[in-house]
Amino acid sequence: MKKEHYVIREITINAPQQKVYDFLKLLRNQDKFKKWAQADPNRNWEYKGTDGTEGFIISWSGNNKAGKGEKEIMKLVEGKRIETQIRFT
């Protein structure tokens, strides 16, 4: 299996682009709609840095479905692009 994978998704949201970007760049907001974030309601969370900025890390540890890992904001292109890296442990 390859060590790196790239996922690109597109969806149309009827809202101003900047408003959508400002919501999504906060990793804590992304958990409101992610299937895996809801797999274990008792999951332990840790946060390092300032959410919505490059270098912010959200870590989790949960049951077998949720697993353990972290997600980091690697690069932000204001109003256009959010690059993250997910590391499972």
C-alpha positions in Angstrom: 0.0 0.0 0.0 1.2 3.5 -0.8 2.4 5.6 2.1 0.7 8.8 0.8 -2.9 9.2 -0.5 -4.6 12.3 -1.8 -8.3 12.9 -1.5 -10.0 15.8 -3.3 -13.7 16.4 -2.9 -16.0 19.1 -4.3 -19.4 20.2 -3.2 -21.5 23.3 -4.1 -22.6 25.3 -1.1 -25.0 28.2 -1.6 -23.0 30.7 0.5 -20.2 33.3 -0.1 -16.9 31.5 -0.7 -15.1 33.4 2.1 -17.8 32.5 4.7 -17.4 28.8 3.8 -13.6 29.0 3.9 -13.7 30.8 7.3 -15.9 27.9 8.7 -13.9 25.0 7.2 -10.4 26.3 8.2 -11.3 25.6 11.8 -10.7 21.9 12.3 -13.1 21.9 15.3 -15.9 22.9 12.9 -15.1 20.0 10.5 -16.0 17.5 13.2 -19.6 18.7 13.1 -20.1 16.8 9.8 -17.4 14.1 9.6 -18.6 10.5 10.0 -15.5 9.3 11.8 -15.6 12.1 14.3 -19.0 10.9 15.4 -17.9 7.2 15.7 -17.1 7.5 19.4 -18.9 10.2 21.4 -16.5 9.5 24.3 -13.4 10.1 22.3 -10.6 12.0 24.0 -9.4 15.2 22.1 -6.2 17.3 22.4 -5.5 20.6 20.7 -2.1 22.1 20.0 -1.8 25.7 18.6 -4.4 28.1 17.3 -7.3 26.6 15.3 -7.5 28.0 11.8 -3.8 28.6 11.5 -1.0 26.6 9.9 0.5 24.1 12.4 -2.7 23.6 14.4 -3.0 19.9 15.4 -6.1 18.2 16.7 -5.5 14.7 18.2 -7.9 12.0 19.1 -8.0 8.7 20.9 -11.2 6.5 21.0 -12.8 3.1 20.5 -11.9 0.7 17.7 -14.1 2.6 15.2 -12.6 6.0 16.1 -9.0 4.8 16.5 -6.1 7.1 17.4 -4.4 9.8 15.3 -4.0 13.5 14.6 -4.8 16.0 11.9 -2.7 19.1 11.2 -3.2 22.2 9.1 -0.3 22.2 6.7 -1.1 25.1 4.4 -3.8 27.8 4.1 -4.4 29.8 0.9 -6.7 32.5 2.2 -10.2 32.1 0.9 -9.3 29.3 -1.5 -7.5 26.2 -0.1 -7.0 24.3 3.1 -4.3 21.5 3.1 -4.3 19.1 6.0 -2.4 16.0 6.9 -4.0 13.1 8.8 -1.7 10.7 10.7 -3.1 7.5 12.2 -1.3 5.7 15.0 
